[in-house]
Amino acid sequence: MTSSRSSEPRAQTLDWRAPHLSLLQSSACQRAPTLEQKDVVRVSAEIDVWDAWPLAARDGRPLPWRGGELWFALAAPVDADPERRHGVASIHHFHRIDGRFAHIGPTFPVGFSPGSREWSGCAVACGKDVTLYFTAAGVRGETAISSHQRIFSAATQLVEGPGVFAEWSDPVEIVRPDGHLYMHEHEGSGRPGQIKAFRDPAFYCLSDGTEYLVFTASSARKPEEYNGVIGCAVGEGQGSFRVVAPLIDACGTNNELERPHIVEHAGRLYLFWSTQAAAFSPGIDAPTGLYGAVSESMAGPWRLLNRHGLVFANAASEPFQSYSWWVLPDLSVAAFVDYWGVGNVSARSKPQGRRHFGGTFAPFLKVRLDGDTAALAEIGA
């Protein structure tokens, strides 16, 4: 893909701090509906599924495909301990048709990934040409699993008839942490909510053709325990990108602002991300949920939605039921079923074990956006 740099912004970073989140104590906290047994529909008995995204046109709309849509998600063989899935994850693709997902299979050939496993990304189509942006976690062939993260792209074409993709191009590392804005080292403690980051690339394209990636990262300027940022890179042509200043800085507030992505709506840009209660620094009482900010341009200034950033959280009685929300241009919201049916447990102490893990696609929700405010919409509205 090519890009113009004529509209490259000098972005104003939004500092997300504890005083913003203190407003949650005095305002209504939007909550997703509680999941019921009928809502948890397994795609396969053999694999767990999480972190999903569609094959999208350059404007973010899911591409029509064979009477439905083509989706991607992370997947791993079913394990007695679902948390081990992160160490064996790979990208799979699925056919979404009539609201249901059918598993097709692994996306890349065995041995293709530069990492020891694959983590989240996005997929963009231009005609039949497909570019998949993804995170390579660890290093191929490593004997001890690491949390080192690199961002790659690979290209292919959609095919007619049997099969889905033609041969994939070799993966190319398209953007690197500079050690000045974004940390090189990503190990942290290795525990969810405490891993340092350079992952989850999401593509966005302006009307003038200027391309961006936003991604989950950790601040190199503030190498502290809670130093999550939403990174940004601008396209330089030939599929390469150059890092620029973060869009959101949560240093001292939160360690992981996961799966950021941008949706254009009513002439504004909406930046969404997911985070967990356990990723907030001690003393900040904020729920696992979908958060967001809004701006009139990539250059900012960005403003927190609802003044505190929270769009909606999981049901108070089920604080872990869903995660990894992905907002589409029609304002529908995908996610996966995490730990559900566990009751009102501590929002910072994630359950363990197979019994309550969903490992499948969650029912889609929908949001309403009106300027600087956001809320859940009635399903079907």
C-alpha positions as CSV (number, residue, x, y, z in Angstrom):
1,M,0.0,0.0,0.0
2,T,1.1,3.6,-0.6
3,S,0.4,6.6,1.3
4,S,0.7,10.4,1.3
5,R,2.3,12.2,4.2
6,S,0.8,15.6,3.4
7,S,-1.7,15.4,6.3
8,E,0.7,13.9,8.9
9,P,-0.4,15.3,12.2
10,R,1.7,16.6,15.1
11,A,-0.5,14.7,17.5
12,Q,-1.4,16.0,20.9
13,T,-1.2,13.2,23.4
14,L,-4.1,12.9,25.8
15,D,-3.0,12.1,29.4
16,W,-5.5,9.7,31.0
17,R,-5.2,10.1,34.7
18,A,-6.8,9.1,38.0
19,P,-8.9,12.3,38.4
20,H,-10.7,11.4,35.1
21,L,-11.6,8.0,36.4
22,S,-12.7,9.4,39.8
23,L,-15.7,10.8,37.9
24,L,-17.0,7.2,37.5
25,Q,-18.0,7.3,41.2
26,S,-20.5,10.1,40.6
27,S,-21.9,9.1,37.2
28,A,-24.0,6.2,35.9
29,C,-21.8,3.3,34.8
30,Q,-23.1,1.7,31.6
31,R,-23.2,-2.1,32.0
32,A,-23.5,-4.8,29.3
33,P,-26.3,-7.3,29.7
34,T,-25.5,-10.4,31.7
35,L,-24.7,-13.4,29.6
36,E,-26.9,-16.4,29.8
37,Q,-26.3,-20.0,28.8
38,K,-28.0,-19.4,25.4
39,D,-25.5,-16.6,24.7
40,V,-22.5,-18.9,24.9
41,V,-22.3,-20.8,21.6
42,R,-19.1,-22.7,21.1
43,V,-17.6,-22.5,17.6
44,S,-15.7,-25.7,18.1
45,A,-15.2,-28.3,20.8
46,E,-11.5,-28.5,19.9
47,I,-10.4,-24.8,20.1
48,D,-10.9,-21.8,22.2
49,V,-11.4,-18.5,20.4
50,W,-10.7,-14.9,21.5
51,D,-9.7,-11.4,20.2
52,A,-11.6,-11.2,16.9
53,W,-11.5,-8.8,13.9
54,P,-13.1,-8.8,10.4
55,L,-11.6,-8.6,7.0
56,A,-12.4,-5.0,6.3
57,A,-12.3,-2.5,3.5
58,R,-9.9,0.5,3.9
59,D,-12.7,2.4,5.5
60,G,-13.1,-0.2,8.2
61,R,-16.4,-1.8,7.0
62,P,-16.4,-5.6,7.0
63,L,-16.0,-6.9,3.4
64,P,-18.9,-9.0,2.1
65,W,-17.7,-12.5,1.5
66,R,-19.6,-15.6,0.3
67,G,-22.9,-14.4,1.6
68,G,-21.5,-13.2,4.9
69,E,-18.2,-11.9,6.2
70,L,-14.7,-13.3,6.7
71,W,-13.4,-12.9,10.3
72,F,-10.1,-13.6,12.1
73,A,-9.5,-14.5,15.7
74,L,-6.9,-15.9,18.0
75,A,-7.3,-19.6,18.7
76,A,-5.7,-22.4,20.7
77,P,-6.4,-26.0,21.5
78,V,-8.7,-26.5,24.4
79,D,-6.7,-26.8,27.6
80,A,-7.5,-27.5,31.2
81,D,-6.0,-24.1,32.0
82,P,-7.4,-21.6,29.5
83,E,-4.7,-19.0,30.5
84,R,-2.1,-21.2,28.8
85,R,-3.7,-20.3,25.4
86,H,-1.6,-17.2,25.2
87,G,1.6,-19.3,24.9
88,V,0.3,-21.3,21.9
89,A,-2.0,-18.8,20.1
90,S,-2.3,-18.6,16.4
91,I,-4.6,-16.7,14.0
92,H,-7.5,-18.6,12.5
93,H,-10.3,-17.5,10.1
94,F,-14.0,-17.9,10.3
95,H,-17.1,-17.4,8.1
96,R,-19.7,-15.2,9.8
97,I,-23.0,-15.7,8.2
98,D,-26.5,-15.0,9.5
99,G,-24.9,-13.9,12.8
100,R,-23.1,-17.3,13.4
101,F,-19.4,-18.1,13.1
102,A,-18.1,-21.2,11.3
103,H,-14.5,-22.2,11.8
104,I,-12.5,-22.5,8.6
105,G,-9.0,-23.1,9.9
106,P,-5.6,-21.7,10.7
107,T,-4.7,-18.6,8.6
108,F,-0.9,-19.1,8.1
109,P,1.0,-22.3,7.2
110,V,2.9,-24.1,10.0
111,G,6.2,-22.4,10.6
112,F,5.2,-19.2,8.8
113,S,5.2,-16.8,11.8
114,P,8.4,-15.1,12.9
115,G,7.2,-15.6,16.5
116,S,6.6,-18.6,18.7
117,R,3.0,-17.7,18.4
118,E,0.7,-15.0,17.0
119,W,-1.3,-12.3,18.8
120,S,-3.9,-9.8,17.6
121,G,-4.0,-7.5,14.6
122,C,-6.3,-6.5,11.8
123,A,-7.0,-7.3,8.2
124,V,-7.5,-4.9,5.3
125,A,-8.8,-5.7,1.8
126,C,-8.5,-3.7,-1.4
127,G,-10.3,-5.7,-4.1
128,K,-9.0,-9.2,-3.8
129,D,-5.7,-8.1,-2.2
130,V,-5.5,-8.7,1.5
131,T,-3.0,-7.4,4.0
132,L,-3.0,-8.9,7.5
133,Y,-1.3,-6.9,10.2
134,F,-0.4,-9.0,13.3
135,T,1.7,-9.4,16.4
136,A,4.5,-11.9,16.4
137,A,5.0,-12.9,20.1
138,G,8.2,-14.5,21.2
139,V,10.7,-15.8,18.6
140,R,10.4,-18.8,16.3
141,G,12.2,-21.8,17.8
142,E,12.7,-20.3,21.3
143,T,12.9,-22.9,24.0
144,A,11.5,-20.7,26.8
145,I,8.3,-18.8,26.0
146,S,9.0,-15.0,26.0
147,S,6.7,-12.0,25.8
148,H,8.8,-10.1,23.2
149,Q,6.4,-8.5,20.7
150,R,7.0,-7.3,17.1
151,I,4.5,-6.0,14.5
152,F,4.4,-7.6,11.1
153,S,2.3,-7.6,7.9
154,A,1.8,-10.3,5.3
155,A,-0.1,-10.1,2.0
156,T,-2.2,-12.5,-0.1
157,Q,-5.2,-12.6,-2.3
158,L,-8.7,-14.0,-1.9
159,V,-9.4,-16.9,-4.2
160,E,-12.5,-18.2,-5.9
161,G,-13.8,-21.7,-5.4
162,P,-12.2,-24.0,-2.8
163,G,-10.0,-22.4,-0.3
164,V,-9.8,-18.9,0.9
165,F,-6.3,-17.4,0.3
166,A,-3.6,-17.7,-2.2
167,E,0.0,-18.1,-1.0
168,W,1.0,-15.6,1.6
169,S,4.0,-13.2,1.1
170,D,6.8,-13.4,3.6
171,P,6.1,-11.5,6.8
172,V,7.7,-8.1,7.0
173,E,8.4,-6.2,10.2
174,I,6.7,-2.9,9.4
175,V,7.2,-0.8,12.5
176,R,9.6,-1.0,15.5
177,P,9.7,0.5,19.0
178,D,12.3,3.3,19.0
179,G,13.3,3.0,22.7
180,H,12.5,6.7,23.1
181,L,8.7,6.8,22.8
182,Y,8.1,3.1,23.1
183,M,9.8,0.4,25.1
184,H,11.9,-2.3,23.5
185,E,11.6,-4.8,26.4
186,H,8.2,-6.4,27.0
187,E,8.5,-9.1,29.6
188,G,7.1,-7.4,32.7
189,S,5.9,-10.0,35.1
190,G,4.4,-12.1,32.4
191,R,1.0,-12.0,34.1
192,P,-2.1,-10.6,32.4
193,G,-2.3,-6.9,32.9
194,Q,1.4,-6.6,33.7
195,I,3.1,-7.5,30.4
196,K,4.8,-4.6,28.6
197,A,3.6,-4.1,25.1
198,F,4.2,-3.5,21.4
199,R,1.3,-5.2,19.8
200,D,-2.3,-5.2,18.5
201,P,-1.8,-3.1,15.3
202,A,-5.0,-1.6,13.9
203,F,-5.1,0.1,10.5
204,Y,-6.8,3.5,9.8
205,C,-6.8,5.5,6.6
206,L,-7.7,9.1,6.1
207,S,-9.7,10.2,3.0
208,D,-6.6,11.7,1.5
209,G,-4.9,8.3,1.7
210,T,-2.7,8.9,4.7
211,E,-2.3,5.6,6.5
212,Y,-1.9,5.0,10.3
213,L,-1.4,2.1,12.7
214,V,-2.5,2.5,16.3
215,F,-1.2,-0.1,18.7
216,T,-0.9,-1.2,22.3
217,A,2.5,0.0,23.8
218,S,4.5,0.9,26.9
219,S,6.1,4.2,27.4
220,A,9.9,4.4,27.2
221,R,9.9,7.8,28.7
222,K,8.3,6.5,31.9
223,P,9.6,2.9,32.4
224,E,7.4,2.3,35.5
225,E,5.0,-0.4,36.5
226,Y,1.9,1.2,35.1
227,N,3.0,2.9,31.8
228,G,0.5,1.9,29.1
229,V,0.1,4.1,26.0
230,I,-1.8,3.8,22.7
231,G,0.9,4.2,20.2
232,C,0.7,5.6,16.7
233,A,2.6,5.2,13.5
234,V,2.2,7.0,10.1
235,G,2.6,5.3,6.8
236,E,5.7,6.1,4.7
237,G,4.8,4.2,1.6
238,Q,5.6,0.6,0.5
239,G,3.8,-0.7,3.5
240,S,6.3,0.7,6.1
241,F,5.4,3.0,9.0
242,R,7.2,5.4,11.3
243,V,6.3,5.8,15.0
244,V,5.1,9.1,16.2
245,A,3.9,10.3,19.6
246,P,1.3,8.3,21.5
247,L,-2.4,9.2,21.2
248,I,-3.2,8.2,24.8
249,D,-0.8,8.2,27.7
250,A,-2.0,6.3,30.8
251,C,1.3,6.4,32.7
252,G,0.6,6.0,36.4
253,T,-3.0,5.0,35.6
254,N,-3.0,1.8,33.6
255,N,-0.5,-0.7,32.2
256,E,-2.4,-2.2,29.2
257,L,-4.7,-0.3,26.8
258,E,-5.4,-3.3,24.6
259,R,-6.6,-3.6,21.0
260,P,-7.0,0.1,20.2
261,H,-8.8,1.0,16.9
262,I,-10.4,4.0,15.2
263,V,-13.9,4.4,13.9
264,E,-15.1,7.4,12.0
265,H,-18.7,8.5,12.8
266,A,-20.6,11.7,12.1
267,G,-17.5,13.6,11.1
268,R,-15.5,12.6,14.2
269,L,-12.8,10.1,14.9
270,Y,-13.5,7.7,17.8
271,L,-10.6,5.8,19.4
272,F,-11.6,2.7,21.4
273,W,-9.6,0.3,23.6
274,S,-10.2,-2.4,26.1
275,T,-8.6,-2.8,29.5
276,Q,-9.1,-4.9,32.6
277,A,-9.7,-3.8,36.2
278,A,-6.4,-5.4,37.2
279,A,-4.4,-3.3,34.7
280,F,-5.3,-0.1,36.6
281,S,-2.8,1.1,39.2
282,P,-3.6,0.4,42.9
283,G,-6.1,2.9,44.3
284,I,-7.9,3.4,41.0
285,D,-11.3,1.7,41.1
286,A,-12.4,1.3,37.4
287,P,-14.0,-1.8,35.8
288,T,-13.0,-4.1,33.0
289,G,-14.6,-2.5,29.9
290,L,-14.6,-0.7,26.6
291,Y,-13.0,2.8,26.9
292,G,-12.7,5.6,24.3
293,A,-11.8,9.1,23.2
294,V,-13.0,11.4,20.4
295,S,-11.3,14.0,18.2
296,E,-12.0,15.9,15.0
297,S,-8.7,14.8,13.5
298,M,-5.8,12.5,14.1
299,A,-3.8,15.6,15.3
300,G,-6.2,15.9,18.2
301,P,-6.9,17.2,20.7
302,W,-8.4,13.9,21.9
303,R,-11.1,14.1,24.6
304,L,-12.2,11.2,26.8
305,L,-15.7,9.9,26.0
306,N,-18.1,10.7,28.9
307,R,-15.3,12.7,30.5
308,H,-13.9,9.6,32.2
309,G,-13.3,7.4,29.1
310,L,-15.6,4.4,30.0
311,V,-18.1,3.5,27.3
312,F,-19.5,0.4,29.0
313,A,-18.3,-2.3,31.5
314,N,-19.2,-5.9,32.0
315,A,-22.3,-6.6,34.2
316,A,-21.6,-5.8,37.8
317,S,-22.5,-9.4,38.8
318,E,-20.2,-10.8,36.0
319,P,-17.1,-8.6,35.9
320,F,-15.2,-11.0,33.6
321,Q,-17.9,-12.2,31.2
322,S,-16.6,-10.6,28.0
323,Y,-13.5,-8.9,26.8
324,S,-11.6,-7.5,23.8
325,W,-14.3,-5.4,22.3
326,W,-14.1,-4.3,18.6
327,V,-16.4,-1.5,17.4
328,L,-17.4,-1.6,13.7
329,P,-18.4,1.4,11.6
330,D,-22.1,0.5,12.0
331,L,-21.4,0.8,15.8
332,S,-22.0,-2.9,16.5
333,V,-19.5,-4.4,18.9
334,A,-17.8,-7.8,18.8
335,A,-16.1,-9.4,21.7
336,F,-15.4,-12.9,23.1
337,V,-16.8,-14.7,26.1
338,D,-14.2,-14.8,28.9
339,Y,-15.0,-16.1,32.4
340,W,-18.8,-16.1,32.9
341,G,-21.3,-17.6,35.3
342,V,-18.9,-16.9,38.2
343,G,-21.1,-14.5,40.1
344,N,-20.1,-11.3,41.9
345,V,-16.4,-11.9,42.6
346,S,-13.7,-9.4,43.0
347,A,-13.3,-7.4,39.8
348,R,-9.5,-7.5,40.1
349,S,-9.2,-11.3,40.8
350,K,-9.8,-13.2,37.6
351,P,-11.1,-16.8,38.0
352,Q,-9.0,-19.7,37.0
353,G,-9.8,-23.1,35.4
354,R,-11.8,-24.6,32.6
355,R,-15.3,-24.6,34.2
356,H,-16.3,-21.0,33.6
357,F,-14.3,-20.1,30.5
358,G,-16.3,-19.3,27.4
359,G,-13.6,-19.3,24.7
360,T,-16.0,-18.3,22.0
361,F,-17.6,-15.2,20.2
362,A,-19.9,-13.1,22.4
363,P,-23.2,-11.8,21.2
364,F,-22.7,-8.5,19.4
365,L,-23.7,-5.3,21.3
366,K,-24.2,-1.8,19.9
367,V,-23.2,1.6,21.0
368,R,-24.6,5.1,20.5
369,L,-22.2,8.0,19.8
370,D,-23.2,11.6,20.1
371,G,-20.3,14.0,20.1
372,D,-18.3,13.4,23.3
373,T,-20.8,11.0,24.8
374,A,-21.1,7.3,24.2
375,A,-23.6,4.7,25.6
376,L,-24.9,1.2,25.0
377,A,-27.8,1.1,22.5
378,E,-30.7,-1.3,22.7
379,I,-29.9,-4.3,20.5
380,G,-31.6,-3.9,17.2
381,A,-31.7,-0.1,17.6
